[in-house]
Amino acid sequence: MNDYDRVRAGIEAMTAYISGEPVMEEYVAEKRAADGNLDQLADSATALCAALLLQLAEMTGKTQHEVLQELAHGLNRNEAEQQD
């Protein structure tokens, strides 16, 4: 599977994810039946994340590492606020 197909499959998976739990469960069941496992689904989601990370880094002028650090810090902040 080439990079385009991997990212396209990742977009497909995320579309199912944001559509709600029943749609995602059906999508995962279809992929599991077709592949016998979910390795391709995981690979596709990873490819999509990598493409988005690259695009964010280019848009912000930051390195990919800096974008990931900011994301981690933001998630930690949100989690701390939710626990308060």
C-alpha positions as CSV (number, residue, x, y, z in Angstrom):
1,M,0.0,0.0,0.0
2,N,1.5,3.4,-1.0
3,D,1.5,6.5,1.2
4,Y,-1.6,8.0,-0.6
5,D,-3.6,4.8,0.0
6,R,-2.5,4.7,3.7
7,V,-3.5,8.3,4.3
8,R,-6.8,7.8,2.4
9,A,-7.6,4.8,4.6
10,G,-6.7,6.8,7.7
11,I,-9.1,9.5,6.6
12,E,-11.8,6.8,6.1
13,A,-11.1,5.4,9.6
14,M,-11.3,8.9,11.2
15,T,-14.5,9.7,9.4
16,A,-16.0,6.5,10.9
17,Y,-14.6,7.5,14.3
18,I,-16.2,10.9,14.3
19,S,-19.5,9.6,13.0
20,G,-20.1,7.9,16.3
21,E,-19.7,4.6,18.0
22,P,-22.1,2.4,16.0
23,V,-20.5,3.5,12.7
24,M,-17.0,3.0,14.1
25,E,-17.8,-0.5,15.4
26,E,-19.2,-1.5,12.1
27,Y,-16.2,-0.1,10.3
28,V,-13.8,-2.0,12.6
29,A,-15.7,-5.2,12.2
30,E,-15.6,-4.9,8.4
31,K,-11.8,-4.2,8.5
32,R,-11.2,-7.1,10.9
33,A,-13.3,-9.4,8.6
34,A,-11.4,-8.3,5.5
35,D,-7.8,-8.3,7.0
36,G,-8.1,-10.8,9.8
37,N,-6.7,-8.2,12.1
38,L,-6.5,-4.4,12.5
39,D,-2.8,-3.9,11.6
40,Q,-3.7,-2.1,8.4
41,L,-6.2,0.2,10.3
42,A,-3.5,1.1,12.8
43,D,-1.0,1.7,10.0
44,S,-3.5,3.9,8.1
45,A,-4.3,6.0,11.3
46,T,-0.5,6.4,11.8
47,A,0.0,7.6,8.3
48,L,-2.8,10.1,8.6
49,C,-1.3,11.4,11.9
50,A,2.1,11.8,10.3
51,A,0.7,13.7,7.3
52,L,-1.3,16.0,9.7
53,L,1.8,16.5,11.9
54,L,3.9,17.5,8.8
55,Q,1.2,19.9,7.6
56,L,0.9,21.5,11.1
57,A,4.7,21.9,11.3
58,E,4.8,23.6,7.9
59,M,1.9,25.9,8.7
60,T,3.3,27.0,12.0
61,G,6.9,27.1,11.1
62,K,7.7,24.8,14.0
63,T,9.4,21.5,14.0
64,Q,7.4,18.3,14.2
65,H,8.9,17.7,17.6
66,E,7.8,21.1,18.8
67,V,4.2,20.5,17.6
68,L,4.2,17.2,19.4
69,Q,5.5,18.8,22.6
70,E,2.8,21.5,22.4
71,L,0.1,18.9,21.9
72,A,1.4,16.9,24.9
73,H,1.5,20.0,27.1
74,G,-2.0,21.0,26.0
75,L,-3.4,17.5,26.8
76,N,-1.7,17.5,30.2
77,R,-3.3,20.9,30.9
78,N,-6.7,19.8,29.8
79,E,-6.5,16.6,31.9
80,A,-5.4,18.6,35.0
81,E,-8.3,21.0,34.5
82,Q,-10.8,18.2,34.2
83,Q,-9.5,16.6,37.4
84,D,-10.0,19.8,39.4
